[in-house]
């Protein structure tokens, strides 16, 4: 399935609400990603996505609709050579290899754009799809932290995967 990564547009509100307003999506994300997901949430997110220079967050677009999001977020202070990767895609597009390809594009973008050496991503022990995406994209499991994530009155183990700049194939 063909997709593009591009900056979010103000007129992406409707497609964001259409695809983000899904408990199966939000349950794997931080509490900053609300459910239900409203027009107001989409407008606030787009404003944040467009506020960074250089761009940190891109829309995953299929057939002209924003169906997900992916971002590389550089850290500061003693972590300044690191960035965190975050992503989601709408449920109808799961298990099509789209996110793994988008991750590869964002790795290239992240290392070319920011002065970083490592991009990491966090997921829970029960989010097997996200673990597979990261492994397929060349990430290596660096840590497993027991019971550090608390969501919906339940504790989850946090898995931290990372990709180092020297892993990039030129």
C-alpha positions as a printed Julia matrix, in Angstrom:
170×3 Matrix{Float64}:
   0.0    0.0    0.0
   1.38   3.38  -1.01
   1.81   6.16   1.55
   3.63   9.45   1.88
   5.0   11.34   4.87
   4.3   15.06   4.85
   3.72  17.93   7.27
   0.27  18.04   8.8
  -2.2   20.47   7.23
  -4.94  22.42   8.96
  -7.5   20.55   6.86
  -6.34  17.18   8.28
  -8.67  17.63  11.27
 -11.5   15.51   9.86
  -9.29  12.59   8.87
  -7.45  12.7   12.2
 -10.71  12.51  14.13
 -11.99   9.78  11.8
  -8.96   7.55  12.41
  -7.67   8.58  15.86
 -11.02   8.26  17.6
 -10.43   4.56  18.23
  -9.83   2.87  21.57
  -7.7    0.19  19.89
  -5.31   2.94  18.78
  -5.28   5.05  21.93
  -4.8    2.15  24.33
  -1.22   1.68  23.09
  -0.28   5.37  23.36
   0.39   7.79  26.2
  -2.47   9.55  27.93
  -1.68  12.64  25.85
  -3.52  10.8   23.05
  -7.12  11.02  24.26
 -10.1    8.8   23.71
 -12.56   9.87  22.58
 -10.6   12.0   20.09
 -12.36  15.22  19.08
 -11.95  18.06  16.57
 -10.43  20.12  19.39
  -7.84  17.38  20.05
  -6.95  17.21  16.34
  -6.61  20.99  16.05
  -4.34  21.12  19.13
  -2.21  18.25  17.82
  -1.79  19.84  14.38
  -0.74  23.09  16.04
   1.94  21.2   18.03
   3.03  19.22  14.97
   3.59  22.43  13.0
   5.32  24.3   15.83
   8.76  22.69  15.51
  11.52  23.93  13.25
  12.87  21.72  11.86
   9.79  19.54  11.61
   9.62  16.69  14.14
   6.18  15.21  13.4
   4.82  14.1   10.03
   1.49  12.8    8.84
   1.23   9.31   7.38
  -0.99   9.9    4.34
  -2.83   7.32   2.25
  -5.15   8.33  -0.59
  -4.95  11.97   0.51
  -6.03  11.27   4.11
  -3.9   11.62   7.24
  -4.27   8.12   8.7
  -1.49   8.28  11.27
   1.45  10.17  12.62
   5.17   9.6   13.12
   7.69  11.79  14.88
  11.32  12.03  15.93
  11.68  14.11  19.09
  15.24  15.2   20.02
  16.04  15.28  23.72
  18.08  17.86  25.63
  20.8   18.19  28.26
  22.81  15.0   28.84
  20.45  13.14  26.46
  21.05  15.59  23.6
  22.45  12.93  21.26
  19.19  10.97  21.51
  15.72  11.31  20.05
  12.51   9.45  20.8
  10.44   7.96  18.0
   6.67   7.82  18.3
   4.04   6.65  15.83
   0.52   5.4   15.31
  -1.55   4.37  12.34
  -5.29   3.83  11.96
  -6.57   0.32  12.61
  -7.72  -0.33   9.0
  -4.07  -0.01   7.93
  -2.51  -2.31  10.54
  -0.35  -5.24   9.43
   0.42  -3.84   5.97
   4.09  -2.95   6.58
   3.34   0.76   6.31
   4.64   1.75   9.73
   7.91  -0.21   9.33
   8.57   1.64   6.07
   7.6    4.98   7.64
   9.99   4.26  10.54
  12.84   3.65   8.08
  12.09   6.99   6.37
  12.02   8.78   9.74
  15.32   7.19  10.81
  16.97   8.64   7.72
  15.26  12.0    8.27
  16.13  12.06  11.97
  19.82  11.34  11.53
  20.14  13.77   8.6
  18.21  16.56  10.33
  19.27  16.41  13.97
  22.69  16.09  15.61
  21.87  12.75  17.23
  23.44   9.3   17.46
  20.54   7.22  18.76
  16.8    7.03  18.13
  14.77   5.01  20.61
  11.17   3.94  20.96
   9.17   2.62  23.88
   6.34   0.12  23.85
   4.58  -2.21  26.25
   5.2   -5.92  26.55
   1.7   -6.61  25.2
   2.02  -4.47  22.05
   3.49  -7.22  19.9
   2.76  -5.39  16.63
   4.85  -2.4   17.66
   7.66  -4.68  18.8
   7.61  -6.35  15.37
   7.66  -2.98  13.59
  10.75  -1.93  15.54
  12.58  -5.22  15.03
  11.74  -5.21  11.31
  13.14  -1.66  11.12
  16.46  -2.69  12.67
  15.88  -1.59  16.25
  17.48  -3.59  19.05
  15.88  -4.24  22.44
  17.99  -2.36  24.99
  15.92  -2.6   28.15
  12.88  -4.13  29.78
  11.53  -2.23  32.76
   9.04  -4.13  34.91
   5.69  -2.48  35.58
   6.65   1.11  34.72
   3.65   1.93  32.54
   0.26   2.42  34.21
  -2.78   2.78  31.98
  -6.42   1.83  32.42
  -5.73   0.66  36.0
  -3.16  -1.88  34.84
   0.65  -2.07  34.95
   2.68  -2.91  31.86
   6.34  -3.65  31.31
   8.12  -1.01  29.24
  10.36  -2.2   26.41
  12.94   0.23  25.05
  14.25  -0.39  21.55
  16.99   1.69  19.91
  18.62   2.27  16.55
  22.14   3.77  16.37
  23.31   6.08  13.6
  26.21   3.76  12.8
  23.62   1.09  11.83
  22.5    3.2    8.86
  23.32   1.63   5.52
  24.4    4.3    3.08
